[in-house]
Amino acid sequence: MDSQADYVTVARTDQIPPGICRTVEVEGVFLAVCNVNGTYRAVDNTCPHAGGPLGEGALDGEVLECPWHGWRFNVRTGERPENHEIRVTCVEVRVLGTNVQVKIPFTL
């Protein structure tokens, strides 16, 4: 089992309601943390197309759309539905009490 030292709190559950994403910073890295019907997911915040801020995008089910040019990514798999060769890195998330936590270290 993972120790608590392996995770860092990035938000409270009430700060990211269902259907919403938020940008968080962890050790100088920005992540998009999304609430998909009560399941929290985290991906690299930077869209590989033009560097757009994914955490500011619209979430439709498991699919997050970049606010700059509309590129979409599944926040569970990281894949772009239109081209599975393009993806963003997913980061493991857990909820401990009311804390949303991401597992560290992670590599983007």
KAFEN-V33874 format. One record per residue. N is the residue number from 1. RES is the residue in one letter. SS is DSSP state (H for helix, E for strand, C for the rest). PHI is phi in degrees with one decimal (none if undefined). D_LAST is the distance of its C-alpha to the last C-alpha in Angstrom with 1 decimal. Layout:
<<N RES SS PHI D_LAST> <N RES SS PHI D_LAST>>
This chain:
<<1 M C none 23.5> <2 D C -71.8 20.6> <3 S C -84.1 21.9> <4 Q H -64.5 21.5> <5 A H -66.6 19.8> <6 D H -81.6 16.7> <7 Y E -126.4 16.2> <8 V E -131.2 16.4> <9 T E -74.6 18.4> <10 V E -116.7 17.0> <11 A E -169.8 20.0> <12 R E -96.3 23.3> <13 T H -58.2 24.0> <14 D H -74.1 26.6> <15 Q H -85.4 24.2> <16 I C -130.8 22.4> <17 P C -69.3 25.2> <18 P C -53.7 25.1> <19 G C 83.7 24.0> <20 I C -120.2 22.1> <21 C E -119.4 18.5> <22 R E -134.6 17.8> <23 T E -90.3 15.2> <24 V E -128.3 14.5> <25 E E -113.9 13.1> <26 V E -129.7 11.9> <27 E C 50.6 12.3> <28 G C 82.3 11.9> <29 V E -112.2 8.7> <30 F E -96.0 10.0> <31 L E -123.7 9.8> <32 A E -99.5 12.4> <33 V E -106.9 14.5> <34 C E -122.2 17.2> <35 N E -108.0 20.5> <36 V E -101.3 21.6> <37 N C 51.6 25.2> <38 G C 94.0 24.5> <39 T E -104.2 21.4> <40 Y E -91.4 18.3> <41 R E -129.3 14.9> <42 A E -136.6 11.6> <43 V E -136.5 9.0> <44 D E -53.1 6.7> <45 N C -74.7 9.9> <46 T E -95.6 9.9> <47 C C -67.9 11.9> <48 P C -69.8 11.5> <49 H C -71.7 15.3> <50 A C -141.8 16.2> <51 G C 81.8 13.6> <52 G C -62.7 15.5> <53 P E -84.7 14.8> <54 L H -58.4 14.3> <55 G H -63.9 15.4> <56 E H -96.8 18.7> <57 G C -84.4 19.2> <58 A E -92.2 21.7> <59 L E -104.8 21.1> <60 D E -125.4 23.5> <61 G C 64.8 23.4> <62 E C -94.2 19.9> <63 V E -105.7 19.3> <64 L E -106.4 17.7> <65 E E -105.3 19.0> <66 C C -64.0 17.7> <67 P C -71.9 20.5> <68 W C -82.6 20.7> <69 H C -133.7 21.4> <70 G C 80.5 21.3> <71 W C -64.3 18.5> <72 R E -117.4 18.0> <73 F E -140.3 15.3> <74 N E -78.2 16.2> <75 V C -76.6 14.4> <76 R C -83.8 15.4> <77 T C -105.8 14.1> <78 G C 85.9 11.6> <79 E E -77.7 14.2> <80 R E -85.5 16.3> <81 P C -56.7 19.8> <82 E C -79.9 21.4> <83 N E -159.0 19.4> <84 H E -66.4 17.6> <85 E E -78.3 16.1> <86 I E -101.9 13.9> <87 R E -152.0 11.1> <88 V C -113.4 8.2> <89 T C -75.5 5.8> <90 C E -94.6 8.3> <91 V E -122.1 8.7> <92 E C -65.8 12.1> <93 V E -126.8 14.8> <94 R E -140.9 18.4> <95 V E -114.6 21.4> <96 L E -121.8 23.7> <97 G C 66.3 26.9> <98 T C -106.2 26.0> <99 N E -98.0 22.7> <100 V E -91.1 19.4> <101 Q E -126.8 16.9> <102 V E -112.2 13.3> <103 K E -80.6 12.7> <104 I C -124.8 11.4> <105 P C -78.2 10.0> <106 F C -132.5 6.6> <107 T C -121.1 3.8> <108 L C -101.6 0.0>>
